[in-house]
């Protein structure tokens, strides 16, 4: 497949707004049912105490958030949360751990056990636990893992402004390791950290030009957390956010494009434009790790008005 250039992608991003939406929508309906969205729920199964210095993260000990450290949750708590997520209409359950990786074998075994338990409920499984080795990726696959989330966060050019304790090349290596084990990858980024629209386009180009583009591309709108290093950044313009969604759809036509963190700051009209432009995956639930998400019942209200159905058929 021909690699897309940053210049080509920038031209797409800068199309007249309605032309961009029309093209993105046409690409979307060639590859997906335009009236169906995929719903995920996420739970932090190990929280706080992270040694990395990601500028946006409340869980980093190098930020000024003083977020409390929480030991790994027990299996029953995780399974109960997954069952409730399924009742709310989720068809995928994501489990997240803080930290550079799960260095401890005991914690990694617990994660594999959680994957097996959630899979047994009839849900797709997704985890994010930092950098993984080939042997760990293989064991996660054997445990029944469907997706591994590992965001690239931003463009290669802007990355050093956000993280210094690891590189974007480290993240790409983990993505390739996970894909090598036969696990689908969920990888996107965060917008609103002080980067430019050019950076946002470059991030999408990086993902689209991977040997295998991510199966799911989450676009997170920064949720400002006091004490983090980007809590004074300018918010993303809603029209620019829709442009990011539309450009992601055009560049990665067969990937799920997900509206992730920050959806509770988007109006129903903006969310509707995003869905028209190709967003077909959402995070449900009232909590996304450490930040608030949409209120209970708001998804049903939105979906009813837009005649949207979910993959699970239940919201």
Backbone as CSV, one residue per row, in Angstrom:
resi,resn,N_x,N_y,N_z,CA_x,CA_y,CA_z,C_x,C_y,C_z
1,UNK,0.838,-1.189,0.000,0.000,0.000,0.000,0.883,1.252,0.000
2,UNK,0.520,2.225,-0.803,1.294,3.449,-0.911,1.258,4.227,0.397
3,UNK,2.422,4.682,0.833,2.508,5.497,2.037,1.939,6.877,1.755
4,UNK,1.195,7.405,2.714,0.673,8.757,2.562,1.685,9.746,3.114
5,UNK,1.806,10.874,2.470,2.738,11.896,2.932,2.016,12.882,3.845
6,UNK,2.798,13.598,4.642,2.213,14.614,5.517,1.544,15.714,4.696
7,UNK,2.126,16.019,3.545,1.556,17.052,2.681,0.180,16.624,2.167
8,UNK,0.065,15.362,1.753,-1.219,14.855,1.266,-2.260,14.849,2.378
9,UNK,-1.847,14.426,3.558,-2.780,14.366,4.682,-3.203,15.758,5.126
10,UNK,-2.273,16.698,5.090,-2.603,18.083,5.460,-3.604,18.673,4.483
11,UNK,-3.439,18.370,3.203,-4.406,18.833,2.203,-5.799,18.294,2.524
12,UNK,-5.871,17.032,2.910,-7.158,16.427,3.269,-7.746,17.141,4.481
13,UNK,-6.944,17.308,5.521,-7.410,17.967,6.748,-7.966,19.360,6.448
14,UNK,-7.362,20.042,5.483,-7.750,21.428,5.173,-8.803,21.556,4.080
15,UNK,-9.377,20.432,3.619,-10.490,20.530,2.681,-11.566,21.456,3.251
16,UNK,-12.361,22.097,2.390,-13.540,22.799,2.911,-14.330,21.853,3.817
17,UNK,-14.831,22.375,4.906,-15.361,21.540,5.986,-16.390,20.520,5.502
18,UNK,-17.376,20.955,4.742,-18.428,20.027,4.325,-17.929,19.026,3.285
19,UNK,-16.984,19.430,2.469,-16.361,18.484,1.534,-15.634,17.398,2.306
20,UNK,-14.896,17.797,3.341,-14.171,16.836,4.164,-15.129,15.833,4.791
21,UNK,-16.226,16.332,5.366,-17.195,15.437,6.002,-17.834,14.500,4.991
22,UNK,-18.147,15.019,3.811,-18.786,14.182,2.790,-17.860,13.054,2.346
23,UNK,-16.599,13.393,2.097,-15.645,12.370,1.669,-15.437,11.338,2.763
24,UNK,-15.274,11.818,3.992,-15.074,10.894,5.113,-16.275,9.979,5.288
25,UNK,-17.471,10.542,5.146,-18.683,9.732,5.288,-18.771,8.684,4.182
26,UNK,-18.424,9.063,2.972,-18.445,8.109,1.859,-17.461,6.960,2.110
27,UNK,-16.268,7.294,2.625,-15.291,6.252,2.955,-15.860,5.338,4.038
28,UNK,-16.497,5.955,5.015,-17.026,5.178,6.134,-18.080,4.169,5.690
29,UNK,-19.039,4.613,4.892,-20.143,3.720,4.543,-19.717,2.633,3.547
30,UNK,-18.543,2.777,2.951,-18.008,1.701,2.112,-17.420,0.573,2.945
31,UNK,-17.129,0.860,4.209,-16.436,-0.110,5.051,-17.201,-0.531,6.300
32,UNK,-18.192,0.259,6.706,-18.934,-0.017,7.941,-20.412,0.300,7.765
33,UNK,-21.209,-0.239,8.657,-22.616,0.146,8.752,-22.668,1.523,9.394
34,UNK,-23.218,2.494,8.683,-23.187,3.872,9.165,-24.036,4.096,10.416
35,UNK,-24.921,3.170,10.751,-25.809,3.364,11.904,-25.378,2.552,13.126
36,UNK,-24.189,1.960,13.091,-23.740,1.113,14.197,-22.453,1.651,14.809
37,UNK,-22.416,1.694,16.148,-21.193,2.080,16.852,-20.769,0.958,17.794
38,UNK,-19.476,0.873,18.006,-18.910,-0.107,18.936,-18.689,0.583,20.284
39,UNK,-19.094,-0.092,21.368,-19.030,0.499,22.702,-18.029,-0.256,23.573
40,UNK,-17.109,0.491,24.164,-16.152,-0.074,25.112,-16.332,0.560,26.480
41,UNK,-15.963,-0.185,27.491,-15.888,0.349,28.847,-14.469,0.088,29.337
42,UNK,-13.980,0.917,30.260,-12.598,0.779,30.712,-12.524,0.911,32.230
43,UNK,-11.615,0.159,32.809,-11.417,0.162,34.258,-9.927,0.229,34.560
44,UNK,-9.552,1.097,35.482,-8.174,1.138,35.955,-8.009,0.051,37.005
45,UNK,-7.260,-0.988,36.677,-7.096,-2.106,37.611,-5.848,-1.949,38.475
46,UNK,-5.016,-0.967,38.135,-3.864,-0.604,38.963,-3.612,0.876,38.713
47,UNK,-3.686,1.691,39.757,-3.746,3.132,39.575,-2.642,3.851,40.339
48,UNK,-2.069,4.892,39.710,-1.133,5.781,40.393,0.272,5.230,40.526
49,UNK,1.166,6.094,41.011,2.538,5.684,41.295,3.398,5.446,40.077
50,UNK,3.044,6.038,38.921,3.795,5.769,37.693,5.092,6.570,37.655
51,UNK,6.169,5.919,37.250,7.488,6.557,37.198,7.712,7.373,35.936
52,UNK,6.843,7.202,34.925,7.000,7.946,33.673,6.551,9.398,33.871
53,UNK,6.988,10.289,32.977,6.691,11.714,33.178,5.751,12.282,32.118
54,UNK,4.819,11.485,31.621,3.844,11.953,30.630,3.141,13.200,31.161
55,UNK,3.224,14.285,30.419,2.822,15.599,30.914,1.332,15.725,31.211
56,UNK,0.523,14.863,30.605,-0.927,14.950,30.728,-1.500,14.088,31.843
57,UNK,-0.676,13.233,32.463,-1.202,12.132,33.272,-1.265,12.432,34.764
58,UNK,-2.429,12.187,35.356,-2.604,12.390,36.793,-1.869,11.350,37.612
59,UNK,-1.521,10.223,36.981,-0.950,9.107,37.736,0.572,9.141,37.828
60,UNK,1.206,10.098,37.149,2.658,10.207,37.186,3.118,10.831,38.504
61,UNK,4.116,10.226,39.116,4.664,10.783,40.352,5.490,12.031,40.062
62,UNK,5.745,12.311,38.784,6.550,13.469,38.409,5.694,14.683,38.060
63,UNK,4.380,14.517,38.128,3.467,15.647,38.014,3.069,16.090,39.416
64,UNK,2.356,17.184,39.500,2.002,17.719,40.820,0.603,17.364,41.275
65,UNK,0.103,16.201,40.840,-1.282,15.853,41.148,-1.455,15.139,42.491
66,UNK,-0.365,14.537,42.988,-0.419,13.773,44.244,-1.544,12.739,44.229
67,UNK,-1.684,12.074,43.082,-2.746,11.079,42.941,-2.393,9.835,43.761
68,UNK,-3.329,9.331,44.558,-3.011,8.188,45.422,-2.732,6.909,44.639
69,UNK,-1.779,6.145,45.119,-1.436,4.872,44.493,-2.389,3.792,44.971
70,UNK,-2.852,2.965,44.045,-3.802,1.898,44.357,-3.244,0.565,43.880
71,UNK,-3.260,-0.404,44.758,-2.774,-1.737,44.395,-3.682,-2.360,43.346
72,UNK,-3.217,-3.407,42.716,-3.985,-4.076,41.664,-5.285,-4.627,42.243
73,UNK,-6.373,-4.388,41.512,-7.680,-4.863,41.957,-7.738,-6.381,41.944
74,UNK,-8.642,-6.934,42.746,-8.808,-8.383,42.753,-9.709,-8.806,41.598
75,UNK,-9.671,-10.081,41.295,-10.382,-10.616,40.131,-11.886,-10.402,40.238
76,UNK,-12.452,-10.592,41.407,-13.907,-10.452,41.574,-14.358,-9.030,41.273
77,UNK,-13.596,-8.046,41.741,-13.954,-6.650,41.492,-13.942,-6.345,39.995
78,UNK,-12.939,-6.840,39.299,-12.827,-6.601,37.862,-13.947,-7.304,37.107
79,UNK,-14.219,-8.542,37.481,-15.271,-9.299,36.799,-16.637,-8.653,37.008
80,UNK,-16.900,-8.182,38.219,-18.168,-7.499,38.504,-18.307,-6.238,37.656
81,UNK,-17.220,-5.482,37.537,-17.250,-4.264,36.715,-17.505,-4.607,35.252
82,UNK,-16.924,-5.686,34.778,-17.129,-6.109,33.384,-18.576,-6.527,33.151
83,UNK,-19.150,-7.223,34.109,-20.552,-7.631,33.991,-21.472,-6.414,33.906
84,UNK,-21.192,-5.401,34.721,-22.012,-4.182,34.697,-21.828,-3.439,33.381
85,UNK,-20.612,-3.448,32.857,-20.356,-2.810,31.568,-21.155,-3.489,30.466
86,UNK,-21.193,-4.801,30.506,-21.960,-5.559,29.503,-23.442,-5.228,29.600
87,UNK,-23.939,-5.089,30.814,-25.349,-4.735,31.017,-25.659,-3.353,30.444
88,UNK,-24.653,-2.455,30.473,-24.856,-1.098,29.942,-24.737,-1.056,28.420
89,UNK,-24.343,-2.170,27.799,-24.280,-2.207,26.344,-22.887,-2.314,25.762
90,UNK,-21.866,-2.383,26.605,-20.503,-2.519,26.090,-20.295,-3.914,25.522
91,UNK,-19.531,-3.998,24.438,-19.171,-5.312,23.904,-17.667,-5.566,24.045
92,UNK,-16.936,-4.534,24.552,-15.503,-4.691,24.814,-15.186,-4.083,26.175
93,UNK,-14.366,-4.786,26.948,-13.986,-4.300,28.277,-12.473,-4.145,28.319
94,UNK,-12.038,-2.930,28.685,-10.616,-2.596,28.701,-10.107,-2.505,30.134
95,UNK,-8.925,-3.041,30.369,-8.306,-3.024,31.689,-6.961,-2.326,31.592
96,UNK,-6.768,-1.312,32.435,-5.579,-0.478,32.353,-4.768,-0.552,33.635
97,UNK,-3.440,-0.554,33.485,-2.565,-0.477,34.644,-1.626,0.706,34.486
98,UNK,-1.311,1.368,35.593,-0.341,2.458,35.561,1.065,1.885,35.566
99,UNK,2.027,2.694,35.157,3.416,2.270,35.199,3.998,2.026,33.826
100,UNK,5.314,1.984,33.766,6.018,1.754,32.505,5.687,0.387,31.928
101,UNK,5.537,-0.598,32.787,5.157,-1.948,32.363,4.835,-2.759,33.602
102,UNK,4.339,-3.971,33.383,4.116,-4.897,34.495,5.374,-5.747,34.672
103,UNK,6.356,-5.184,35.376,7.608,-5.912,35.579,7.406,-7.141,36.460
104,UNK,6.465,-7.045,37.389,6.242,-8.118,38.360,5.494,-9.289,37.710
105,UNK,6.074,-10.472,37.762,5.437,-11.653,37.171,4.083,-11.927,37.800
106,UNK,3.978,-11.691,39.098,2.710,-11.952,39.793,1.604,-11.064,39.250
107,UNK,1.904,-9.768,39.025,0.899,-8.860,38.481,0.553,-9.229,37.044
108,UNK,1.535,-9.634,36.272,1.261,-10.020,34.894,0.359,-11.253,34.850
109,UNK,0.592,-12.206,35.735,-0.261,-13.402,35.804,-1.685,-13.016,36.181
110,UNK,-1.821,-12.039,37.073,-3.153,-11.558,37.450,-3.863,-10.939,36.256
111,UNK,-3.113,-10.190,35.456,-3.707,-9.583,34.272,-4.197,-10.653,33.305
112,UNK,-3.403,-11.671,33.093,-3.824,-12.772,32.215,-5.081,-13.448,32.751
113,UNK,-5.151,-13.595,34.052,-6.331,-14.199,34.674,-7.560,-13.318,34.454
114,UNK,-7.374,-12.006,34.550,-8.483,-11.081,34.300,-8.956,-11.178,32.861
115,UNK,-8.023,-11.280,31.933,-8.379,-11.411,30.525,-9.228,-12.659,30.312
116,UNK,-8.808,-13.766,30.875,-9.565,-15.020,30.721,-10.970,-14.895,31.307
117,UNK,-11.084,-14.241,32.472,-12.383,-14.113,33.137,-13.334,-13.214,32.350
118,UNK,-12.824,-12.107,31.833,-13.660,-11.184,31.065,-14.064,-11.814,29.737
119,UNK,-13.134,-12.522,29.120,-13.441,-13.216,27.865,-14.556,-14.235,28.066
120,UNK,-14.558,-14.878,29.218,-15.577,-15.894,29.519,-16.971,-15.282,29.643
121,UNK,-17.046,-13.973,29.851,-18.338,-13.291,29.947,-18.931,-12.997,28.569
122,UNK,-18.167,-13.281,27.525,-18.645,-13.010,26.172,-18.287,-11.627,25.677
123,UNK,-17.355,-10.960,26.353,-16.905,-9.634,25.948,-15.578,-9.720,25.204
124,UNK,-15.358,-8.783,24.272,-14.017,-8.620,23.739,-13.137,-8.055,24.849
125,UNK,-11.862,-8.406,24.825,-10.947,-7.969,25.877,-9.896,-7.019,25.323
126,UNK,-9.529,-6.045,26.157,-8.500,-5.093,25.798,-7.716,-4.753,27.058
127,UNK,-6.412,-4.668,26.959,-5.614,-4.226,28.089,-4.626,-3.167,27.638
128,UNK,-4.201,-2.351,28.590,-3.094,-1.437,28.375,-2.230,-1.470,29.624
129,UNK,-1.018,-1.992,29.468,-0.129,-2.103,30.632,1.303,-1.765,30.237
130,UNK,1.442,-0.746,29.373,2.761,-0.246,29.036,3.518,-1.137,28.065
131,UNK,4.818,-1.130,28.209,5.679,-1.878,27.304,5.651,-3.365,27.638
132,UNK,5.609,-4.194,26.601,5.563,-5.640,26.806,6.631,-6.319,25.954
133,UNK,7.067,-7.462,26.427,8.036,-8.270,25.687,7.298,-9.219,24.743
134,UNK,8.038,-9.873,23.872,7.437,-10.844,22.961,6.782,-11.983,23.730
135,UNK,7.437,-12.462,24.779,6.869,-13.575,25.550,5.596,-13.154,26.277
136,UNK,5.561,-11.915,26.772,4.352,-11.425,27.435,3.209,-11.274,26.436
137,UNK,3.522,-10.723,25.266,2.494,-10.564,24.234,1.914,-11.917,23.835
138,UNK,2.771,-12.895,23.698,2.318,-14.238,23.336,1.404,-14.809,24.412
139,UNK,1.761,-14.596,25.684,0.949,-15.131,26.773,-0.396,-14.420,26.862
140,UNK,-0.413,-13.115,26.591,-1.680,-12.387,26.572,-2.592,-12.919,25.471
141,UNK,-2.008,-13.186,24.314,-2.775,-13.757,23.211,-3.341,-15.119,23.603
142,UNK,-2.539,-15.954,24.234,-2.991,-17.277,24.667,-4.091,-17.180,25.724
143,UNK,-4.103,-16.077,26.469,-5.121,-15.876,27.509,-6.454,-15.417,26.922
144,UNK,-6.431,-15.039,25.646,-7.665,-14.623,24.983,-7.768,-13.132,24.729
145,UNK,-6.634,-12.426,24.769,-6.676,-10.984,24.559,-6.988,-10.659,23.102
146,UNK,-7.953,-9.754,22.914,-8.342,-9.329,21.572,-7.621,-8.057,21.129
147,UNK,-7.493,-7.090,22.046,-6.909,-5.794,21.711,-5.881,-5.383,22.763
148,UNK,-4.826,-4.710,22.285,-3.864,-4.095,23.186,-3.836,-2.607,22.871
149,UNK,-4.091,-1.780,23.895,-4.087,-0.334,23.703,-2.707,0.235,24.020
150,UNK,-2.155,0.976,23.079,-0.848,1.596,23.290,-0.787,2.833,22.398
151,UNK,-1.201,3.966,22.932,-1.281,5.189,22.140,0.102,5.759,21.824
152,UNK,0.209,6.394,20.665,1.445,7.112,20.340,1.400,8.539,20.881
153,UNK,0.235,8.960,21.326,-0.008,10.237,22.015,-0.006,11.454,21.101
154,UNK,1.060,11.663,20.337,1.148,12.861,19.513,2.131,12.610,18.376
155,UNK,2.519,13.670,17.679,3.437,13.501,16.551,4.853,13.219,17.042
156,UNK,5.676,12.592,16.205,7.080,12.386,16.572,7.793,13.703,16.874
157,UNK,7.440,14.752,16.136,8.092,16.042,16.300,7.747,16.708,17.630
158,UNK,6.553,16.464,18.148,6.103,17.117,19.391,6.307,16.232,20.615
159,UNK,6.658,14.987,20.383,6.673,13.997,21.465,7.577,14.395,22.631
160,UNK,8.721,14.966,22.328,9.656,15.340,23.384,9.132,16.413,24.318
161,UNK,8.112,17.143,23.892,7.492,18.148,24.755,6.549,17.522,25.773
162,UNK,6.196,16.263,25.561,5.202,15.599,26.395,5.821,14.536,27.304
163,UNK,6.808,13.816,26.790,7.413,12.707,27.538,8.927,12.719,27.336
164,UNK,9.675,12.470,28.424,11.127,12.352,28.278,11.648,10.999,28.766
165,UNK,10.818,10.242,29.483,11.282,8.980,30.077,11.221,7.809,29.111
166,UNK,10.616,8.005,27.960,10.671,7.013,26.893,10.420,7.741,25.578
167,UNK,10.659,7.077,24.494,10.530,7.700,23.170,9.330,7.151,22.420
168,UNK,8.964,7.849,21.365,7.876,7.353,20.535,8.301,6.070,19.816
169,UNK,9.607,5.907,19.597,10.103,4.664,19.001,9.861,3.483,19.932
170,UNK,9.947,3.714,21.244,9.639,2.653,22.215,8.192,2.213,22.067
171,UNK,7.319,3.173,21.867,5.897,2.845,21.717,5.639,2.067,20.422
172,UNK,6.265,2.510,19.355,6.092,1.803,18.083,6.594,0.362,18.204
173,UNK,7.691,0.164,18.910,8.226,-1.182,19.094,7.215,-2.078,19.795
174,UNK,6.552,-1.556,20.839,5.554,-2.357,21.538,4.369,-2.668,20.632
175,UNK,3.941,-1.685,19.835,2.850,-1.925,18.888,3.211,-3.077,17.946
176,UNK,4.418,-3.040,17.427,4.848,-4.101,16.508,4.972,-5.448,17.216
177,UNK,5.412,-5.437,18.459,5.526,-6.676,19.232,4.161,-7.303,19.448
178,UNK,3.196,-6.487,19.811,1.839,-6.980,20.057,1.216,-7.500,18.765
179,UNK,1.382,-6.755,17.684,0.840,-7.206,16.405,1.502,-8.510,15.964
180,UNK,2.792,-8.666,16.278,3.501,-9.885,15.931,2.952,-11.111,16.639
181,UNK,2.306,-10.871,17.785,1.695,-11.972,18.536,0.267,-12.257,18.070
182,UNK,-0.208,-11.487,17.090,-1.552,-11.713,16.560,-2.649,-10.995,17.314
183,UNK,-2.297,-9.967,18.080,-3.272,-9.194,18.847,-3.583,-7.907,18.090
184,UNK,-4.860,-7.540,18.027,-5.245,-6.270,17.421,-4.716,-5.118,18.263
185,UNK,-4.374,-4.028,17.598,-3.855,-2.858,18.302,-4.866,-1.724,18.285
186,UNK,-4.990,-1.081,19.433,-5.786,0.135,19.596,-4.780,1.241,19.890
187,UNK,-4.590,2.163,18.951,-3.569,3.197,19.132,-3.995,4.496,18.473
188,UNK,-3.961,5.546,19.257,-4.303,6.874,18.754,-3.512,7.911,19.525
189,UNK,-4.177,8.973,19.930,-3.459,10.011,20.636,-4.362,10.968,21.368
190,UNK,-3.737,12.019,21.888,-4.418,13.041,22.682,-4.238,14.370,21.964
191,UNK,-5.307,15.115,21.845,-5.212,16.433,21.223,-5.566,17.497,22.255
192,UNK,-4.896,18.636,22.148,-5.130,19.724,23.086,-4.028,19.904,24.107
193,UNK,-2.837,19.360,23.827,-1.719,19.454,24.767,-0.747,20.568,24.391
194,UNK,-1.146,21.422,23.471,-0.273,22.491,23.009,0.287,22.250,21.631
195,UNK,-0.057,21.115,21.035,0.406,20.790,19.688,-0.399,21.565,18.652
196,UNK,0.093,21.589,17.427,-0.595,22.267,16.334,-1.431,21.266,15.536
197,UNK,-2.263,21.797,14.638,-2.995,20.902,13.741,-2.030,20.100,12.875
198,UNK,-0.891,20.691,12.536,0.121,19.962,11.764,0.612,18.750,12.552
199,UNK,0.821,18.915,13.865,1.226,17.785,14.701,0.145,16.706,14.715
200,UNK,-1.091,17.124,14.789,-2.195,16.159,14.840,-2.252,15.345,13.546
201,UNK,-2.048,16.022,12.432,-2.028,15.318,11.150,-0.840,14.362,11.085
202,UNK,0.312,14.800,11.548,1.501,13.940,11.521,1.305,12.693,12.377
203,UNK,0.609,12.844,13.496,0.315,11.677,14.324,-0.533,10.669,13.549
204,UNK,-1.544,11.151,12.836,-2.396,10.258,12.049,-1.617,9.609,10.906
205,UNK,-0.723,10.364,10.291,0.105,9.807,9.218,0.997,8.698,9.757
206,UNK,1.588,8.912,10.940,2.414,7.885,11.566,1.632,6.591,11.732
207,UNK,0.417,6.695,12.234,-0.412,5.508,12.467,-0.826,4.853,11.150
208,UNK,-1.225,5.679,10.195,-1.700,5.140,8.911,-0.590,4.435,8.147
209,UNK,0.658,4.864,8.349,1.779,4.300,7.604,2.464,3.133,8.308
210,UNK,1.928,2.710,9.463,2.450,1.497,10.079,2.251,0.316,9.122
211,UNK,3.084,-0.700,9.252,2.946,-1.872,8.388,1.527,-2.423,8.454
212,UNK,0.966,-2.427,9.654,-0.453,-2.743,9.859,-1.063,-1.619,10.676
213,UNK,-1.893,-0.772,10.080,-2.504,0.318,10.843,-3.324,-0.227,12.005
214,UNK,-3.493,0.551,13.064,-4.275,0.076,14.214,-5.692,-0.329,13.805
215,UNK,-6.186,-1.361,14.441,-7.569,-1.787,14.203,-8.539,-0.759,14.771
216,UNK,-8.094,-0.067,15.827,-8.923,0.956,16.460,-8.040,2.173,16.741
217,UNK,-8.568,3.371,16.433,-7.807,4.612,16.600,-8.572,5.548,17.538
218,UNK,-8.236,5.547,18.829,-8.907,6.446,19.760,-8.358,7.871,19.680
219,UNK,-9.246,8.832,19.582,-8.866,10.241,19.612,-9.353,10.807,20.952
220,UNK,-8.402,11.137,21.810,-8.708,11.673,23.133,-8.605,13.190,23.108
221,UNK,-9.622,13.856,23.605,-9.554,15.299,23.797,-9.061,15.523,25.222
222,UNK,-7.947,16.246,25.364,-7.331,16.394,26.679,-8.327,16.837,27.739
223,UNK,-8.337,16.087,28.837,-9.078,16.497,30.029,-8.051,17.119,30.968
224,UNK,-8.163,18.408,31.183,-7.167,19.115,31.980,-7.264,18.717,33.448
225,UNK,-6.123,18.332,34.011,-6.061,17.924,35.409,-5.090,18.854,36.120
226,UNK,-5.567,19.594,37.114,-4.679,20.512,37.838,-3.451,19.783,38.378
227,UNK,-2.291,20.386,38.151,-1.054,19.777,38.612,-0.261,19.123,37.508
228,UNK,-0.916,18.824,36.380,-0.184,18.270,35.244,0.489,19.410,34.482
229,UNK,1.407,19.055,33.605,2.214,20.071,32.921,1.513,20.700,31.732
230,UNK,0.330,20.204,31.386,-0.399,20.774,30.243,-1.781,21.272,30.663
231,UNK,-1.940,21.553,31.964,-3.266,21.949,32.433,-3.631,23.384,32.046
232,UNK,-2.686,24.112,31.425,-2.965,25.477,30.980,-2.988,25.598,29.459
233,UNK,-3.016,24.459,28.770,-3.014,24.489,27.302,-4.374,24.936,26.771
234,UNK,-4.373,25.442,25.552,-5.614,25.899,24.941,-6.458,24.711,24.490
235,UNK,-7.766,24.759,24.707,-8.626,23.645,24.290,-8.700,23.530,22.775
236,UNK,-9.002,22.332,22.310,-9.147,22.091,20.869,-10.479,22.643,20.389
237,UNK,-10.436,23.358,19.304,-11.659,23.844,18.675,-12.502,22.658,18.214
238,UNK,-13.819,22.720,18.434,-14.689,21.591,18.084,-14.627,21.258,16.596
239,UNK,-14.551,22.264,15.746,-14.487,21.991,14.304,-13.169,21.318,13.942
240,UNK,-12.087,21.709,14.604,-10.816,21.023,14.381,-10.890,19.584,14.864
241,UNK,-11.592,19.350,15.967,-11.743,17.983,16.469,-12.473,17.120,15.445
242,UNK,-13.536,17.658,14.864,-14.265,16.916,13.830,-13.361,16.661,12.623
243,UNK,-12.536,17.631,12.265,-11.595,17.450,11.155,-10.617,16.305,11.444
244,UNK,-10.166,16.206,12.683,-9.256,15.115,13.054,-9.939,13.768,12.861
245,UNK,-11.180,13.659,13.315,-11.944,12.421,13.152,-12.090,12.080,11.672
246,UNK,-12.486,13.066,10.882,-12.708,12.833,9.449,-11.416,12.437,8.736
247,UNK,-10.313,13.094,9.093,-9.032,12.769,8.461,-8.582,11.361,8.844
248,UNK,-8.784,10.998,10.105,-8.452,9.638,10.542,-9.257,8.614,9.751
249,UNK,-10.531,8.885,9.523,-11.367,7.958,8.763,-10.858,7.793,7.338
250,UNK,-10.483,8.893,6.708,-10.016,8.821,5.324,-8.668,8.100,5.235
251,UNK,-7.768,8.391,6.168,-6.433,7.788,6.129,-6.441,6.324,6.524
252,UNK,-7.390,5.942,7.398,-7.462,4.552,7.870,-8.889,4.032,7.693
253,UNK,-9.270,3.762,6.467,-10.671,3.485,6.122,-11.276,2.258,6.799
254,UNK,-10.465,1.255,7.137,-11.024,0.030,7.722,-10.806,-0.054,9.231
255,UNK,-10.275,0.996,9.835,-10.071,1.024,11.282,-11.303,1.610,11.965
256,UNK,-11.559,1.157,13.189,-12.546,1.833,14.020,-11.928,3.145,14.498
257,UNK,-12.672,4.226,14.390,-12.219,5.516,14.900,-13.054,5.837,16.138
258,UNK,-12.370,6.009,17.243,-13.054,6.101,18.543,-12.959,7.496,19.146
259,UNK,-14.095,8.035,19.583,-14.083,9.233,20.420,-13.857,8.748,21.848
260,UNK,-12.727,9.122,22.418,-12.348,8.582,23.726,-12.504,9.651,24.807
261,UNK,-11.455,9.922,25.556,-11.556,10.875,26.666,-11.989,12.256,26.185
262,UNK,-12.710,12.955,27.040,-13.158,14.298,26.727,-14.478,14.363,26.006
263,UNK,-15.108,13.206,25.783,-16.387,13.223,25.060,-17.456,13.971,25.826
264,UNK,-17.338,14.000,27.168,-18.329,14.703,27.974,-18.255,16.217,27.800
265,UNK,-17.183,16.715,27.137,-17.084,18.154,26.868,-17.607,18.502,25.480
266,UNK,-17.983,17.495,24.703,-18.504,17.722,23.355,-20.024,17.760,23.386
267,UNK,-20.614,18.710,22.689,-22.069,18.766,22.596,-22.591,17.571,21.804
268,UNK,-23.869,17.290,21.939,-24.463,16.208,21.149,-24.329,16.501,19.661
269,UNK,-24.426,17.768,19.271,-24.304,18.132,17.858,-22.902,17.839,17.341
270,UNK,-21.880,18.151,18.153,-20.499,17.869,17.745,-20.262,16.371,17.657
271,UNK,-20.796,15.621,18.620,-20.663,14.165,18.563,-21.352,13.614,17.326
272,UNK,-22.492,14.174,16.979,-23.214,13.724,15.784,-22.383,13.967,14.527
273,UNK,-21.736,15.134,14.447,-20.868,15.414,13.298,-19.704,14.433,13.243
274,UNK,-19.154,14.101,14.414,-18.048,13.136,14.458,-18.493,11.771,13.942
275,UNK,-19.681,11.358,14.341,-20.196,10.058,13.895,-20.454,10.086,12.386
276,UNK,-21.001,11.175,11.887,-21.199,11.303,10.442,-19.854,11.251,9.710
277,UNK,-18.831,11.834,10.333,-17.502,11.899,9.705,-16.714,10.609,9.852
278,UNK,-17.291,9.612,10.514,-16.619,8.315,10.545,-16.274,7.753,11.893
279,UNK,-16.573,8.473,12.982,-16.356,7.897,14.310,-17.384,6.795,14.529
280,UNK,-16.924,5.597,14.833,-17.869,4.491,15.024,-17.513,3.641,16.245
281,UNK,-16.834,4.270,17.197,-16.521,3.602,18.458,-16.499,4.661,19.555
282,UNK,-16.978,4.276,20.731,-17.086,5.209,21.850,-16.753,4.498,23.148
283,UNK,-16.285,5.277,24.127,-16.172,4.776,25.486,-17.439,5.142,26.236
284,UNK,-18.041,4.153,26.887,-19.210,4.412,27.716,-18.780,4.453,29.175
285,UNK,-19.746,4.487,30.073,-19.436,4.520,31.500,-19.201,5.944,31.977
286,UNK,-19.375,6.148,33.267,-19.262,7.483,33.839,-17.835,7.841,34.222
287,UNK,-16.886,6.890,34.068,-15.503,7.130,34.449,-14.576,6.552,33.393
288,UNK,-13.555,7.343,33.011,-12.486,6.853,32.149,-11.199,6.947,32.952
289,UNK,-10.803,5.834,33.541,-9.637,5.789,34.415,-9.810,6.780,35.559
290,UNK,-9.169,7.958,35.501,-9.234,8.895,36.618,-10.104,10.106,36.326
291,UNK,-10.714,10.189,35.135,-11.491,11.374,34.774,-12.938,10.993,34.478
292,UNK,-13.806,12.008,34.543,-15.227,11.781,34.296,-15.485,11.550,32.817
293,UNK,-16.510,10.742,32.545,-16.969,10.515,31.186,-18.426,10.952,31.110
294,UNK,-19.186,10.407,30.213,-20.574,10.823,30.019,-21.459,10.365,31.167
295,UNK,-22.530,11.099,31.406,-23.466,10.758,32.468,-24.316,9.558,32.074
296,UNK,-24.778,8.837,33.076,-25.631,7.668,32.844,-26.866,8.069,32.041
297,UNK,-27.176,7.299,31.013,-28.366,7.548,30.204,-28.151,8.483,29.037
298,UNK,-27.025,9.215,29.016,-26.827,10.194,27.943,-26.588,9.526,26.594
299,UNK,-25.925,8.361,26.596,-25.694,7.664,25.332,-26.999,7.203,24.708
300,UNK,-27.881,6.640,25.516,-29.171,6.181,24.985,-29.937,7.354,24.386
301,UNK,-29.890,8.487,25.081,-30.574,9.679,24.582,-30.012,10.099,23.229
302,UNK,-28.690,10.109,23.105,-28.054,10.497,21.850,-28.339,9.482,20.750
303,UNK,-28.175,8.201,21.056,-28.358,7.169,20.043,-29.798,7.122,19.536
304,UNK,-30.742,7.311,20.427,-32.145,7.321,20.013,-32.414,8.460,19.031
305,UNK,-31.837,9.617,19.290,-32.062,10.769,18.420,-31.394,10.602,17.058
306,UNK,-30.287,9.839,17.041,-29.546,9.654,15.792,-29.868,8.330,15.102
307,UNK,-30.802,7.552,15.672,-31.154,6.244,15.133,-29.935,5.317,15.073
308,UNK,-29.073,5.447,16.068,-27.862,4.648,16.141,-28.113,3.390,16.947
309,UNK,-27.527,2.281,16.492,-27.565,1.046,17.271,-26.143,0.660,17.627
310,UNK,-26.014,-0.210,18.617,-24.690,-0.652,19.040,-24.442,-2.078,18.578
311,UNK,-23.178,-2.466,18.538,-22.820,-3.827,18.117,-23.476,-4.870,19.027
312,UNK,-23.586,-4.526,20.320,-24.186,-5.468,21.263,-25.703,-5.474,21.172
313,UNK,-26.249,-4.401,20.592,-27.697,-4.279,20.485,-28.363,-3.850,21.772
314,UNK,-27.571,-3.334,22.721,-28.146,-3.000,24.023,-27.467,-1.782,24.629
315,UNK,-28.209,-0.706,24.825,-27.751,0.466,25.575,-28.907,0.941,26.433
